[in-house]
């Protein structure tokens, strides 16, 4: 029995979806515990490509139970008409034996999405934070403000309508008076959500109780987070962050279990660093190397399609994540993208006002003034994307991996050499803890 958390160590887009899909083979249950459809997990199985935003990435494995925890905010239209419908059309079974949704998860409402977009549009260019406009932030605001509407509220139509009217009284005032936009109709929203509830309510359940029972039955449980550590609302590069806690501790809060029930935290780390949208990025490269990483790595957001900014691997960011998440092992992804670059650089510390630091400063403006100090590694020209045996890896690849391990103090358990499942080397499996399992 083991409970394993998969967490992003950077600014998201580290390849968590692939690793969750990969480890899903060994898990009995896969749990998504935070975020919403502002995140996208891309999974390639053979010639097929799947992009999931809400449903856990383990859904592509047969006979696995996927759970959406209370920490997730759910756009029911995206869930029902996007993901569930899309997966069914591609032959993936979706019913209560495969997917369950927390009764306590909060619903993203149409006014959340509208206000998200209007608020961002009203900001001057230098004040925009790069929100996806999916309504995630406003939904979490209502949750904390105790005005949120939850999945369980759909089971009582009269109560749902009462809460909807109360919320729209305030939201429409902002929409009309502050942003000069057209108000929303409670009746139209009610009809839409009641229709969506026909699909959602049969999937509603107590996720905490299910996970607790699974632990008692000594089942393997895999917890899937969204985004990355530097987008955490408390510990990230504030205010250029998401609206939830992305660190491993939130796996407990967002699914309803205690902290002593976690056995292993796997940190997913891209072999270089990327970021989507605005915000500080110390190792960003706006030269031919950055262009190489962007083009060869196909660095476009799975949710927004926006081009990702690219840079060298930031060891300070990585070590922040290891400390904040209690990371036990690392999965290094997209190592194949580095082929053809020489040297390869790893940022090992920052300089700020002639003072060296090993931690990310708390103020965004200070981060923009950082000078990165690097350690160089020899690059390699060989295409490593088809390697099946670690012994066939070039010495330079092994030296770079060893350099990451030595700097971070954490072993590399998984090395991803491409987007497909089979393009993966597993040195230590978090569930079985057996050595050198080759996928």
N, C-alpha and C positions, 0 to 999 in steps of 0.2 A: 504494500500500500504506500502511495506517495501522493502528496498534493504539491503541484509544481506551478509557479507563477511565471509567465512569460511577460517581460517588461521591456519597453524601449529605453535605451540609454542616451539617446540624443534628442533631436527635435522631431521625432516621428519618422515614418517612411523607412525604418530600419530593415524591414522584411519580416515583421512579426507574423503576418498572415501565412507565409510559407512555412515558418518554423512551427507554428501552431498546427497547421495541416500535417506537417511531418510527424510531430510528436503525438498527434491525435490518434495515430495507429496504436499507440501504447496506452492511451487513456480510455477510461470507461465513460467519463463525463467531461465536457468542455464548457467552461463558464466565462461569459463576457461580463465584466464587472463595472465598467464606467464608459463615459463618452457617449457619442451618438453617431449619426450618419455624417458627421463632419470628418470622420476617419474612413479610410478605404484600405482593405486588405486584399492584395492581389495574389491569386493562387493559380499556378499553371500545372495541369495534369495532362500529360501527353500533349495532344494538339489543342486541348481546350483551356480557355482562360476564364477564370471566375473573379469577379470583383465584389466583395462583400462589405457592407457598411455597418450592419447591426447584428446579423446572425453570426454566431461564432464560426471561425474558419474550419472547425472540425466537422461541420455538417456534410462535407464531401465524403466522409468515411461512413460506410454502412454500419448499422447497429451501434451507433454512438448517440448518447443523449446530450443535446446542446441546450444550455440554459442561458437566459438573458436576465442578469441580476437587477436588483433594485437600484443600483448605482447608475444604470444606463438610462438616458432620456431617449424616448422612442417617438419617431415620426410615424404614425400608424399607416399613412398613405405609402411612404417609402417601404415600410416593412411588408405590407400586404400586397400592394399593386406593383412594387418593385422587386423586392428580394424573394418573397414566398412564391409569387406568381412566376417569376423568372426561373427560379430553381425547379419548380414543378414542370415547367415547359421543357427543361433540359433533363428530365427524368429523375430528379432528386426527390425522394419521399419527404414530405413535410406534414407531420401530424403530431399529436400530443405524445406519441412514443419516441419522437425524434427531437422535438423542440418544445420548450416550456418557457413562459415569460413571467417574471415576478409580478405579483399582484400589486406590489408597492412601487414599481417603476413609474416614473413621471412621463406624461404625454407632452410632446411638442405640439403646440396648437398653431393654427394659421396666424394668429396675432404675434406669436413669438417670431416667426420667420419674417413677417412684414416689419416689425419693429427692429429686428436685427439689421435688415437691409437699410431701412430709413435712417437709423442711427449712424451707420457707417457712411452712408452717402452724405450726411450732413457735416461730417468732419472734414477739416482741411487735409490736403494730401499728407502733410507731415505728422498728422495725428491719427491716421488710419492704422489699425492693428492687423489688417488682413484677414478679418473674419470670413468664413465660408458662406455666411448668410443663411445657414440652415436652422437658425433659431435656437441653437444649443445654449448660448449664454443667457438669453432671456428666459429660457425654460428653467435653467438652474437658479436664476434670480428668483423666480416665483416659488421654486422648491424651498429655498432658504427663507424666503419671505412668507412661507406658509400659505401661499395662494395657489399652489400647484394642483393640477388635476392628474390623478393617477389611473393606472390600468383598471384597478378595482372599481373606480367610479363609473366605468362604462356599464357595469352590471346593474346599476340603479339609474335608469334614464332620467327620472325626475330630479334626482340629486345632481346628476351630471349637468342638466340644463340649468339648474339653480346656480351652480358654481360658474358655469359658462357665462351666464348673464351678469353675475357679479363682477367677474373679471373683465368682461368686455366694456362694462360701464367706465372703468378706468382706462383700459387700453384704447378704446375709441376716442376718448378725450385727448390722449396723447397723439394718436394718429391724425385726428382732425385739427386740433388747436396748435400743436407744436410742429407737425410735419406737413400740414395742409394736404393730407391724403384722404381717400375715400374710406369711410368706416366699414367695419365688417358686420355681417349679418349673423346673429346667434342661431337663427333658424337654419340657415344654410350649413353652418358648421355642425350643428346638431345632427342634421340628416346625414351628412357625410360620415361623421364619426359613428353614428349608430349602425350604418351599413358596414363600416370597417370592423366594428365590434363583433360581427357575426363570425369573422375569421379569428379574431384575437382572443375572445373570451374562452373558447374551448382549449386554448393553450395556456391560460392563466393558472398559476400555481404558487405554492409557498416554496421559493427557491432555497431559502435558508434550511428548511426542514429536509428538503431533498438532498442537499449537500451533506447535512449532518448524518442522515441515514446512510449515505454512501460511504462516509468515513467509517461508520460503525461496521459496515460490510466489507471494509478493507479494499475499497475500489480506488483505482488511480484517477485523480481529478486534475485537470489542466485549467488554469485560470488565465484568461486572455485579456490584456489591457489594450488600450488604444492610445495613439499619439506617443510621446516620449517624455522622459524625465524633465528636460529643459522646457517643456510646455506645461508643467505642473503649476497649478494656480498659486501654490505657496512657495515652491522651491525653484520654479523656472525663471526665465528672463522676463520678469514682470515689467510692464503690463502686456508684453507680447507673448501671451500664453493662452491656453485654453481655459475653460470654465470649471474644470473638475481636477481632482487630484489624480495624477497619472502614475504615481509611485506605487510600489508593491503593497504598502500598507492598506491601500484602498481596496485591494482584492478582498480583504476581510470585511470592510464596511460595505462595499458594493455588492456583496453576495450573501452576507449574513452569517459569517463564521468567526471564530476566535483566532487570535494570532498564533497560538501554539499548534494550530492545525496545519500550518505551512511547513513543508519539508525542504523545499529547494526553490531558489529564485534564479531563473535563467535570464540574463541580460542580453538583449539583441543589439548588436553593434555593427553598423555598416563599416566596411574597411576604409572608408573615407567619411566625410560628413556632408549632410545636405540639410537645407531648410527651405520651407515654402512660405512665401509671404514676407511681411515686414518683421523687423526685429534684429538685434545684434547678432553677429556671426563672426567671431574672431579669426577663424582660419579660412574665411571665404577667399576663393581664387577667381579673379576676373580676367584671366589670361588664357593661354592655349591649354594649360593643364586643366583649368576649370571647364573649358569647352570640351576637352577629351572626356572628363568624368560625366558631364551632362549628356553628351551624345552617346557614348558607349554604354553608359548606365541607364539610358532611356529615362532620364530623370524628369518625369512629368507626374503631377499629383494624380492619384487614382480617383480622388473625389472631385477635384476642381479642374484638373487638366493643366494647372499652372506649372510653368517651368520651375524646377527646383534650383536653388542656389547651391553651389558645390564648393567644397574645400577639403583640405587635408584632415585626416583623423585628429580630433582634438582630445588629447589625453586628459586634460583638466576636466572637460565635460564628462568623459568616461568615468574618471575617478569620483566625480561628484555623484554620478548615478550609482556607482558601486557602494558608496557610503550611504546614500539615501535609501537604497532598496535592499541592502544586505545581500548583494548579488553573490551567488555561490559559483556560478560558471557563466561563460560567455559563448554566444553564437556569433561568429563573424560572418557577415554576408557580403556578397558582391566583390569578393576578392579578385574574381576574374576581370573586373573592370580596370584594375590597376595594371594589367599586362601592357607593356609598352612604355611605361613611365619609369624614368630613372633620373635622379633618386626619388625614393618615396619618403615622405616626411611625416613625422609624428610630433605633434605639439606636446611638449612636456611641462611647460610652465608659461605663465604670463608675466609681462613687465608692465607696470603702471606707475608713472611718476617716479621712475628710477627705483621702484620697489618690486621685487619678484613675489609672485603669489601662486599658490597651487589650487586656489578656489575661484569660482566665478564670482565677481563682484555683484552686490545686490542692486546697484543702480544702473539702469540701462545705458545712460550717457557715459558712465565710466567704462562700460564694456566696449563701447565704440572706440575708446582711446587705447585699448590694450595692444601691446606688442607681443606677438607669439614667438616663443623660443622653441626651436625644433631640434629633433634628433633625426639624422638621415639614415636611411636603409637602402641597400642596393636594390635596384628594380630587376625585373625579368621581362623577357620578350615572349616566352612560350605561352601558347594558348592553354590555360589550365582548366577550361570549362568542362572537358570530357574526362578528367582524371577520376578514377574509381578507387585508387589505393593511395593512402597517404605517403607511402614510400616513393611514389612517382612524382610527388610535388617537387618543384625546383628548390634548391637549397635557399634561395633568396626568399621564397614564400615562407618557408619554415622559420627563417631568421626573423622575418617581419612578425609572424605570429608569436614567436618566442619573445620578441621585443615588447609586444603588447602584454603578454603574460607577465613578464618581468616588471614592467612599469606599473601595471594595475594590481599585481599580486593575486590575480584570479585566473584559473585555468580556462583555456579555450576548449569547450566541449563539442562544438559543432562548427564546421566550416562549409559555407555555401559558395558554390562555384558557378551558379547560374540560377535561372528562374524556375526550372523544373524540379520536381521532387527528387529525381534520380541524380541531380547535380549537387549532391550533398555528401559530406563525410561526417559521420558521428563518431567522435573519439570516446565520449563518455555520455551514456544516455541518462538523463535526469531521473527516469523512472526505474530502469533496471540496474543502473550504475555499473553495467558491464562495459568493458573496454573495447574500443575499436569495432563498433558495429558499423558495417558499411551499408549504406542504403542503395 
